[in-house]
Amino acid sequence: MPIPYKARKAIFANKEGKKLYHPQVVIIGNTDLNDLSKEVAELSSLSTGDVKNTIDNLIIVMTRHLQSGESVTLDGLGSFTLSLKSRGKGAETPEEVSPSDARLKINFRPTSTRNSDRTVATRSLMTGSTFVRWGEKKNQSTTDTGSSDPDTGDVDNGDNGGATGGNPL
């Protein structure tokens, strides 16, 4: 199924003073745990309740491991870690450092594989992606997925970082 996108005008002007347009993914809805559980149940021998219970328990166990200082890797999906982002200007001595001076964040790095030349070969959730301009018929899709940054998982769509948006996790 093609990914819907639209043209978005930049908020800030470039070096030449022009506000250029960049592609932006259009989010047309949301799928929740109940919907996912039903779909996974259709693909397996488990009931919808079994799938939902398993995912609920996965979240509990992942939280436990993350909060104990471990990273969590889900093969084929990616890795989750916790980090602290400082809110202040820092401290003069190590004794003055406190977690209350920071915000807890969860980081996600998608699974990838590398070719022998160390270039990224696969991003499991983005493999085979195609695009369609929002509002056009689905048979007018394109397949240019851009290049992805092996360190962050961000797709470079030529806008110098502005149109990819934040990670929802």
C-alpha positions as CSV (number, residue, x, y, z in Angstrom):
1,M,0.0,0.0,0.0
2,P,1.5,3.4,-1.0
3,I,2.5,5.9,1.7
4,P,0.4,9.2,1.3
5,Y,2.4,12.4,1.1
6,K,1.9,16.1,0.4
7,A,4.0,19.1,-0.3
8,R,4.7,21.2,2.7
9,K,6.2,24.8,2.6
10,A,9.2,25.3,4.8
11,I,8.7,27.5,7.9
12,F,12.2,29.0,7.5
13,A,13.8,30.4,4.4
14,N,16.9,28.9,2.9
15,K,20.2,30.7,2.4
16,E,18.8,32.4,-0.7
17,G,15.8,33.7,1.3
18,K,13.3,31.3,-0.4
19,K,10.7,29.1,1.5
20,L,10.9,25.9,-0.5
21,Y,8.5,22.9,-0.5
22,H,9.3,19.5,0.8
23,P,7.5,16.1,0.9
24,Q,5.7,15.3,4.2
25,V,4.0,12.0,5.1
26,V,0.2,12.4,5.6
27,I,-1.1,10.6,8.7
28,I,-4.7,9.6,7.8
29,G,-5.6,7.6,10.9
30,N,-4.5,5.6,13.9
31,T,-4.4,1.9,14.5
32,D,-4.6,0.9,18.2
33,L,-3.7,-2.2,20.1
34,N,-7.2,-3.8,19.6
35,D,-7.0,-3.4,15.8
36,L,-3.4,-4.8,15.7
37,S,-4.5,-7.7,17.9
38,K,-7.3,-8.6,15.6
39,E,-5.0,-8.5,12.6
40,V,-2.3,-10.6,14.2
41,A,-5.0,-13.1,15.4
42,E,-6.1,-13.5,11.8
43,L,-2.5,-14.4,10.8
44,S,-2.0,-16.9,13.6
45,S,-3.7,-19.6,15.7
46,L,-4.1,-17.2,18.6
47,S,-7.3,-15.4,19.6
48,T,-7.5,-11.6,19.6
49,G,-7.5,-11.7,23.5
50,D,-4.3,-13.9,23.5
51,V,-2.5,-11.5,21.2
52,K,-3.6,-8.4,23.2
53,N,-2.6,-10.0,26.4
54,T,0.8,-10.9,24.9
55,I,1.4,-7.4,23.7
56,D,0.3,-5.9,27.1
57,N,2.7,-8.3,28.9
58,L,5.5,-7.4,26.4
59,I,5.1,-3.7,27.3
60,I,5.3,-4.5,31.0
61,V,8.4,-6.7,30.6
62,M,10.1,-4.1,28.2
63,T,9.4,-1.4,30.8
64,R,11.0,-3.4,33.5
65,H,14.2,-4.1,31.5
66,L,14.4,-0.5,30.2
67,Q,14.1,0.9,33.8
68,S,16.8,-1.4,35.0
69,G,19.2,0.1,32.5
70,E,19.1,-2.4,29.7
71,S,18.4,-1.9,26.1
72,V,15.6,-4.0,24.5
73,T,15.9,-5.4,21.0
74,L,12.9,-6.8,19.1
75,D,14.4,-8.7,16.1
76,G,13.0,-7.4,12.9
77,L,11.7,-4.3,14.5
78,G,14.5,-2.5,16.3
79,S,16.0,-1.5,19.7
80,F,14.7,0.7,22.5
81,T,16.8,2.5,25.1
82,L,16.2,5.2,27.7
83,S,18.2,8.4,27.8
84,L,18.1,11.7,29.8
85,K,18.0,15.0,28.0
86,S,19.4,17.9,30.2
87,R,17.0,20.8,30.8
88,G,19.5,23.1,32.4
89,K,22.9,24.5,31.8
90,G,24.7,21.8,33.6
91,A,26.4,21.5,36.9
92,E,29.8,22.6,38.1
93,T,30.6,19.3,39.9
94,P,29.5,15.7,39.5
95,E,27.9,15.9,43.0
96,E,25.4,18.6,41.8
97,V,24.1,16.5,38.9
98,S,20.5,15.3,39.5
99,P,18.0,13.5,37.2
100,S,15.5,16.2,38.2
101,D,17.6,18.5,35.9
102,A,16.7,16.3,32.9
103,R,13.8,14.8,31.0
104,L,13.6,11.0,30.5
105,K,13.3,10.0,26.8
106,I,12.8,6.7,25.1
107,N,14.9,6.1,21.9
108,F,14.1,3.8,19.1
109,R,16.5,2.6,16.4
110,P,15.0,0.5,13.7
111,T,16.5,-2.8,12.7
112,S,18.9,-2.6,9.7
113,T,21.3,-4.8,7.9
114,R,24.5,-3.7,6.2
115,N,26.0,-4.6,2.8
116,S,29.7,-5.6,2.6
117,D,30.6,-2.0,1.8
118,R,28.8,-0.9,5.1
119,T,25.9,0.8,3.4
120,V,22.4,0.2,4.8
121,A,20.6,-2.5,3.0
122,T,17.3,-2.9,4.8
123,R,15.1,-1.0,7.2
124,S,12.5,-3.6,8.1
125,L,9.5,-1.3,8.4
126,M,10.4,0.7,5.3
127,T,11.4,-2.0,2.9
128,G,9.4,-1.9,-0.4
129,S,7.8,1.4,0.4
130,T,6.0,3.3,-2.4
131,F,4.5,6.8,-2.3
132,V,1.3,8.5,-3.6
133,R,0.6,12.2,-3.5
134,W,-2.3,12.8,-1.1
135,G,-5.5,13.2,-3.0
136,E,-4.3,11.4,-6.2
137,K,-5.3,8.0,-7.3
138,K,-3.3,5.1,-5.8
139,N,-2.1,3.9,-9.2
140,Q,0.0,7.1,-9.6
141,S,2.5,6.1,-7.0
142,T,6.2,6.6,-7.0
143,T,8.9,4.3,-5.5
144,D,11.6,6.8,-4.5
145,T,12.2,6.2,-0.8
146,G,15.2,8.5,-0.4
147,S,18.3,7.4,1.5
148,S,18.4,6.5,5.1
149,D,20.9,7.5,7.8
150,P,22.4,4.4,9.3
151,D,22.9,6.0,12.6
152,T,19.5,7.6,13.2
153,G,17.1,5.7,10.9
154,D,15.9,9.1,9.5
155,V,15.1,9.2,5.9
156,D,16.9,12.0,4.0
157,N,14.3,13.6,1.8
158,G,16.4,16.5,0.8
159,D,15.0,19.1,3.2
160,N,17.9,19.3,5.6
161,G,16.0,17.6,8.4
162,G,12.8,19.6,8.5
163,A,10.1,17.3,7.0
164,T,10.8,14.0,8.5
165,G,9.1,14.9,11.8
166,G,9.8,13.4,15.1
167,N,9.8,9.7,16.1
168,P,6.4,8.9,17.6
169,L,8.0,6.6,20.2
